[in-house]
């Protein structure tokens, strides 16, 4: 009986040590901060809607928020913050309408669904990036880290939502980095819908990815 009790105690201690190691090694990811109101001072409101796009280019910051250097893995994450200052209209922004284009004509920025855009669309729609490449980044680490990275990647994405007057929503859209960095003048466009009147309009803005990312080597 004494021998059995010793075995039970040893197993309990071993389980405690293993649990302690897992607990200590499990990553804690930071939450991406809200866009500063100052950033909206440089935006051009359209029907009360203002949008700020912040590409995540720094490898260290990427590891803090996602647990892995996304650029190194070929993924560009862009934090998109949408503010509705229209006093009487609630808008809907479909998450799958977010796209990056190379502006080839004035018509593209005025109408991102025009035929002209097809010649300028390079990075395509958001959401085309698979999560699976992230899992290779933690292949040598514990499985719990991979799970956290995958869940965080999904939880942080921009979702289709209705934005009421005075509200702000934010989230990440993910794109193929190799395609985006090849664009000289990238523009991000989204579709804004007034569901009550069943009308929509595009909101486009430019952003830069040149000379800001860390050396990938």
Secondary structure, DSSP 8 states (H G I E B T S, - for coil): -HHHHHHHHHHHHHHHHHHHHHHHHS----------GGGGGGS--BTTEEEEEEEE--HHHHHHHHSS-TGGGTEEEEEEEEEE--SS--EEE-GGG-EEEE--SHHHHH-TTSTHHHHHEEEEETT-S-SHHHHHHTTTS-HHHHHHHHHHHHHTB---EEE-TT-EEEEEEEEEHHHHTT-SSEEEEEEEEETTTTEEEEEEEE---TTTS----
